[in-house]
Amino acid sequence: MIAKPEAKRILFLTGTRADFGKQKTLMQAVRDTPGFDCAIFATGMHMLERYGSTYLEIKKCGFDNIFVFFNQMVNTSSDMDIVLANTINGLSHYIREFRPDLIVVHGDRVETLAGAIVGALNNILVAHIEGGEISGTIDELLRHSVSKLAHIHFVANEEAKRRLVQMGEIPDNIYEIGSPDIDVVLSDRLPALDEVKVRYGIPFDNYGIFCYHPVTTEVDRLQHDIREITGALKESKRNFLVIYPNNDNGSDIILDELMKLQNHPHFKLNSSLRFEYYLTLLKHAEVLVGNSSAGIHEAPVYGTPTINIGSRQRNRFNHKSIFNVEPIKKDILAILQRLPERFPPCLKFGRGNSAELFMRNLNTGKLWQTSAQKQFRDILPPEKT
């Protein structure tokens, strides 16, 4: 009798509500495909009560093999280098007990970098989701660092692939699958708007969404900026669903200002939203205000206008539905006062089949022949001597 090959063990690392939402369809596809085992290492914001203890949401999604790890002090923002070190330490111990065949990381968080470092130093293949994109802050350094450590790249589009080739990555190791979150964005199984409003106690018929994250290189001006922004939102007289920022350095400054909105009739605060429920709200919102990547990736798919504030998403994809502005009260207010209702949908980041393409590539022998010894691919002709 010929022995059946052992299932490939795919370990997904997730540190935030956002990157879990973006990887969820991939996790489900791995879990549901014979010959593969899905494991999840959940850490970061997932473990913090302040942000809704969202590791519980992962469990509710039907995933069994979940390992949870505290990489920072409870309910406080921590220095990114300390979080990085703690995550490396925790993940290193984990992979010595449960060694995966592939570590999947997403985007540009410090947890993402930790996963890539641990994989690279232990000769475990690392797959990076959504490398090759650009932005205007420390996130860009983290994203490109992960790309140089990763062996396999699942990118959103041809533009991202070209950037990775420019960085010396081997083209055969780059797979264009779109952004996995677009699978959910375009799903016909999102909850109804009334259901979402009841679940989160949203009293507004018409509303915008506000989510503003700290820019770690600009913490010294963060208090001034968040006051300018919230001042514009209040003066606009529009209703806003406010979502807590991520837990990077400076999040306490933002949260202190958001707490002042708790009893304001035009604002409803939420620490966290389940991804599918958030998408329903985004689909029907008048506007998305802040500096979240959702304003670049998801909102244009629905044609929802975005007011993108400051430098956090600088140099990323632009679209006619995205209004870029500095954190200046009068400028933000001016856009809110002349805001268009809707735009045609934009499918720059995928067409809803990322999980299918992801599994198609995992099922090929070519991907598993990728060498753990990386090589730089020089695109310049050698100099004559």
Secondary structure, DSSP 8 states (H G I E B T S, - for coil): -------EEEEEEE-SHHHHHHHHHHHHHHHTSTTEEEEEEE-GGGG-GGGT-THHHHHHTT---EEE---S-TTS---HHHHHHHHHHHHHHHHHHS--SEEEEETT-HHHHHHHHHHHHTT-EEEEES-S---SSHHHHHHHHHHHH-SEEEESSHHHHHHHHHTT--GGGEEE---THHHHHT-S----HHHHHHHHT---SS-EEEE----GGGGGGHHHHHHHHHHHHHHHT--EEEE---SSTTHHHHHHHHHTTTT-TTEEEES---HHHHHHHHHH-S-EEES-GGGTTTHHHHT--EEEESSTTTTS---TTEEEE-S-HHHHHHHHHT--S------TT--S-HHHHHHHHHTSHHHHT--SS------S-----
